[in-house]
Amino acid sequence: MTETMLESVQRAQQLLDARGMDTHAAELAMRSVTGKSQANYLASLREQVPHEPYSKFWSIITELLTGKPIQYILGEESFYGYSFEVNEHVLIPRPETEELVHYALQRATQLFGERMIQVADIGTGSGAIAIAFKKERPTAEVTATDFSELALEVAQRNAQRNEVNVTFLQGDMEEPLKHQKWDIILSNPPYIADYEKVDMSPTVYDFEPQTALFAEEDGLYFYRRLAENLSPLMNRPSLIGFEIGYLQGPAVQKFLEEAFPEATVEVIQDINKKDRMIFCEIR
């Protein structure tokens, strides 16, 4: 059977749509198997798909229909304009986390000017936050921690892929960072409460690593723990930045204000006007 790119993609989109799945994944799959950029793909929609790419395309669509995320099937995702390897050992980086990096970079300039700073990313996963920060601010010395050896292997490959020097340390949250003091500590920790599982997409729940998604104490455990333990690790001045669940702002703000009474703590909304980040500026 021969089809044009457009016909194949439209047929795949109908199958995905019938199951309530992301139809945009069909276009990503076609671009991947044909090796085309967005512009070249749009210019080639009326061309017939050669046999081998056609076969690869439908094998990807078959996997997609199981609920597996397109990023895991293709083995990569873009974050902050950079390409990252992803697999089932790491969370797929989200656009909301790009905003955490953006505001952290902005505040780093306000607080420290252009001087060299010590930055840590706790629970780095794919390395997205640490590597993007280092790419955007090459003079920063960046360290990243994760409990998972398999996640750190992915993060190390991503540092090589993006040609940056980041120090990776294995260990439990802030534990590996206790040997020195830090100017900036960032984290996108697990923050989904157990009771929220019922509302989650199977594409996330069935495929992404659960240790990177769920936290005890209604999703607040890691924020409370970090707020209590980071004070001796921070320089003066310094900055702490977390990604948060959209209902967690008041609780996390309280943790940080109690731990750092002299600091300015601010909840920031994402592009969708949801509470998504919290920054604690310590003077």
C-alpha positions, 0 to 999 in steps of 0.5 A, spaced: 500 500 500 502 506 498 500 513 501 502 520 501 505 522 508 499 526 509 494 520 508 499 516 513 499 521 518 491 523 517 490 515 518 494 515 524 491 521 527 484 518 526 487 512 530 490 516 536 484 521 536 479 515 537 483 513 543 484 520 546 491 520 545 495 526 542 495 526 535 501 531 534 505 525 535 503 522 528 507 528 525 513 527 530 513 520 528 513 521 520 518 527 521 523 522 525 522 516 520 523 521 514 529 525 517 525 531 515 525 538 518 518 541 520 519 546 513 521 540 509 516 535 512 510 541 510 513 541 503 513 534 502 506 532 504 504 530 497 510 525 496 509 518 497 512 515 503 518 510 501 517 502 503 522 502 509 520 509 512 512 507 511 514 500 515 517 504 521 512 509 521 506 504 522 511 500 527 511 507 531 504 508 531 503 501 533 507 503 540 504 509 541 497 506 541 499 502 547 500 509 550 507 509 550 510 516 550 512 518 543 519 521 546 520 514 549 519 511 542 524 516 539 529 516 545 529 524 545 526 530 547 527 538 546 528 542 552 530 549 552 532 549 545 537 543 546 536 536 544 536 530 550 536 523 550 530 520 554 528 513 556 524 510 561 529 511 567 528 519 567 522 523 566 520 527 560 522 534 560 516 539 560 515 546 558 513 548 565 520 546 567 523 550 562 520 556 565 524 554 572 530 555 568 528 561 565 527 565 571 533 562 575 537 565 570 534 571 570 535 572 578 542 569 577 544 575 573 540 580 578 543 577 584 550 575 582 551 579 576 556 575 571 561 572 576 562 565 577 557 561 581 556 554 584 549 551 582 546 545 584 540 541 581 537 536 586 534 530 582 536 531 575 533 526 572 535 527 564 540 532 566 535 537 563 535 543 568 543 542 570 545 542 562 540 548 560 543 552 565 550 551 564 549 552 556 546 558 558 551 561 563 557 557 561 561 560 567 557 557 572 560 551 576 554 546 575 553 540 579 547 535 579 544 529 583 540 523 583 538 517 587 538 513 580 544 510 577 540 509 571 538 516 571 545 519 572 547 515 566 542 518 561 544 525 564 552 524 563 550 522 556 546 528 555 552 532 558 556 529 552 551 530 547 550 538 549 558 539 550 558 541 557 562 539 563 557 538 569 559 534 575 554 528 577 553 525 584 549 519 586 545 520 592 539 522 596 537 529 594 541 534 598 546 529 601 551 529 596 551 537 596 554 537 603 561 538 602 560 545 600 556 551 600 552 553 594 549 560 590 543 557 587 540 550 588 534 548 583 530 542 584 524 539 580 522 534 585 517 528 585 510 532 587 504 528 585 500 526 591 498 518 591 490 520 591 492 524 584 494 517 581 486 516 579 486 523 575 493 521 571 494 520 564 496 512 563 501 515 558 504 518 564 502 513 570 504 507 566 511 509 563 514 514 566 518 512 573 514 513 579 519 514 583 520 521 579 513 522 580 510 521 587 511 523 594 509 522 600 505 527 605 500 529 599 506 530 595 510 535 599 515 531 603 521 533 598 519 540 599 519 540 607 525 536 607 529 541 603 527 547 606 529 544 613 536 541 610 538 547 605 540 552 610 547 550 612 548 549 605 547 556 602 551 562 601 549 569 603 546 571 598 543 565 595 537 563 591 533 556 591 528 555 586 523 549 585 518 547 580 511 545 584 504 543 583 499 548 581 496 547 588 502 547 592 504 554 593 502 556 599 504 550 603 511 550 600 512 558 601 510 556 608 516 551 609 521 556 606 519 562 610 520 558 616 526 555 614 529 562 612 525 568 615 530 573 612 529 571 605 524 573 600 519 567 598 515 568 591 510 564 588 511 565 580 505 563 575 507 559 569 505 561 562 498 558 563 497 562 569 498 556 574 502 557 580 508 553 578 515 555 581 517 558 587 523 562 589 527 563 595 532 569 595 536 569 601 540 575 603 
